[in-house]
Amino acid sequence: MRITFWASLLVALSSVQVAQARDVDPGRNNPVPTRPAANSWVPLEVQSPSGTRYSVWVARDASIPAGAGPDNIEFVAEIGKRAIVFIDSYPSNPGGMSYCQAGHERFLRVASITHNLAVETFHVKVESCRDNIELASDGIEWRPQSQTLHIHWLQGPQGPRTPETRDIHISSATTPD
């Protein structure tokens, strides 16, 4: 009986160590794939309208099921040779009683492209079934003259029943002000 317990514990601990070893640092070029799970970084391929492909590591949260890839990537803007702005969408992690079975989680992201690898410098959740975040119909607007993103939520990230707007200026340093 005790031998079975210790053998099971040893197998469980070794699998935890293997799973932890598969997580990689998003700033490094590492050929080992990561385990797409809550609060992890995963690689994402983004293509600009001009056809340029960017590989960028993006943060995920617990509202996305483990192993789920994006079902849509919408390119918003390319700011010279400095940054790209895009929206990626995922199916929601389903809850009980059919909650969020067909829902989506959408993130607005800014990535610096000044290095060989695109690096995420900012992200915000713009729509979420799990967190009750809802965009207005004209929810995201790119204003190229001022290099500003205008976001308008019917229910924003601050909490339920709180309309919210944000203007995010992308500075020359490729990080939002």
C-alpha positions in Angstrom: 0.0 0.0 0.0 2.8 2.5 1.0 4.9 1.5 -2.1 1.9 2.3 -4.4 1.5 5.7 -2.7 5.2 6.6 -3.0 5.4 5.4 -6.6 2.3 7.5 -7.5 3.8 10.5 -5.8 7.1 10.1 -7.6 5.3 9.9 -11.0 3.2 13.0 -10.2 6.2 15.0 -9.2 8.2 14.1 -12.3 5.3 15.1 -14.6 5.1 18.5 -12.8 8.8 19.1 -13.4 8.5 18.2 -17.0 5.6 20.5 -17.5 7.4 23.4 -15.8 10.5 22.8 -18.0 8.4 23.3 -21.1 7.6 26.9 -20.2 10.0 29.2 -22.0 11.1 32.8 -21.7 9.2 34.9 -24.3 12.2 37.1 -25.0 14.4 34.2 -26.0 14.4 32.2 -29.2 13.6 28.7 -28.0 12.5 25.8 -30.2 10.7 24.0 -27.4 6.9 24.7 -27.7 5.2 26.1 -24.7 2.2 24.7 -23.0 -0.6 27.2 -23.8 -2.2 27.6 -20.3 -3.6 30.3 -18.1 -1.1 33.1 -17.3 1.4 31.9 -19.8 3.1 33.3 -22.9 2.5 31.7 -26.3 3.8 32.5 -29.8 1.5 34.1 -32.3 1.9 34.8 -36.0 0.6 38.1 -37.2 0.6 39.2 -40.8 0.3 42.9 -41.8 -1.8 44.0 -44.9 1.5 44.4 -46.8 2.3 40.7 -46.2 5.0 41.1 -43.6 4.8 38.3 -41.0 5.7 38.9 -37.4 6.2 36.3 -34.7 5.2 37.8 -31.3 4.9 36.2 -27.8 1.6 37.2 -26.2 0.3 36.8 -22.6 -2.8 34.7 -22.0 -5.1 34.6 -19.1 -7.4 32.0 -17.4 -10.4 33.0 -19.5 -9.0 31.1 -22.5 -9.0 27.3 -22.5 -5.7 25.6 -22.4 -4.6 24.6 -25.9 -7.0 27.0 -27.7 -5.5 29.0 -30.5 -6.8 32.3 -31.8 -9.8 32.1 -34.0 -9.3 35.6 -35.5 -6.4 38.1 -35.7 -7.4 41.6 -36.9 -4.6 43.9 -37.9 -5.3 47.5 -36.7 -2.1 49.5 -37.6 1.5 49.4 -38.4 3.4 52.4 -37.1 6.3 52.9 -39.4 9.1 50.4 -38.6 8.4 50.8 -34.9 5.3 49.0 -33.8 2.2 47.0 -34.9 -1.3 47.1 -33.3 -3.6 44.1 -33.6 -6.5 42.3 -32.0 -6.5 38.6 -31.3 -9.7 36.7 -30.4 -10.1 33.3 -28.7 -13.0 31.2 -27.6 -14.0 31.7 -23.9 -13.3 29.1 -21.3 -16.8 27.6 -20.9 -18.5 27.8 -17.5 -21.2 25.8 -15.9 -24.9 25.9 -17.1 -23.8 26.8 -20.7 -22.1 30.0 -19.5 -19.8 31.4 -22.2 -20.0 28.2 -24.4 -20.0 30.4 -27.5 -18.3 33.5 -26.0 -15.1 35.2 -27.0 -12.1 36.8 -25.4 -10.5 39.6 -27.4 -7.2 41.5 -26.7 -5.8 44.6 -28.2 -2.0 44.4 -28.4 0.9 46.7 -29.2 4.1 45.0 -30.2 7.5 46.7 -30.8 9.0 45.6 -34.1 12.3 47.5 -33.8 14.2 44.3 -33.0 14.5 41.0 -34.9 11.6 39.6 -32.9 8.3 41.4 -32.3 7.9 42.1 -28.5 4.5 42.8 -26.9 4.8 46.1 -25.0 1.1 46.6 -24.1 -2.2 44.7 -24.0 -5.7 45.2 -22.8 -8.7 43.0 -22.9 -11.3 44.7 -25.1 -14.1 42.1 -25.0 -14.8 39.2 -22.7 -17.7 36.8 -22.0 -16.1 35.7 -18.8 -15.3 39.2 -17.4 -18.4 40.9 -18.9 -16.5 43.4 -21.0 -18.3 44.7 -24.1 -17.1 47.1 -26.8 -19.4 49.8 -28.3 -20.1 49.3 -32.1 -17.3 51.8 -32.9 -15.2 50.4 -30.1 -11.7 50.7 -31.5 -10.5 53.5 -33.7 -6.9 54.1 -34.8 -6.1 57.8 -35.3 -3.0 57.9 -37.4 -2.4 61.7 -37.3 -2.0 61.6 -33.5 -0.9 58.0 -33.3 -3.7 57.3 -30.8 -5.9 54.4 -30.2 -9.4 55.3 -29.0 -11.3 52.6 -27.2 -14.9 52.9 -26.2 -16.5 50.2 -24.0 -20.2 49.9 -23.1 -19.0 47.8 -20.1 -15.3 48.4 -19.5 -12.6 46.5 -17.6 -13.2 48.6 -14.5 -16.3 46.7 -13.7 -19.9 45.9 -14.7 -22.2 48.6 -15.9 -19.3 51.1 -16.2 -19.0 52.7 -19.7 -15.4 53.6 -20.3 -13.3 55.3 -22.9 -9.5 55.3 -23.2 -7.2 57.2 -25.5 -3.8 55.4 -25.8 -1.0 57.4 -27.5 1.7 55.3 -29.0 4.9 57.3 -28.5 8.1 57.0 -30.5 9.4 54.5 -27.9 6.6 52.1 -29.0 5.1 51.9 -25.6 1.8 53.5 -24.9 1.8 56.7 -22.9 
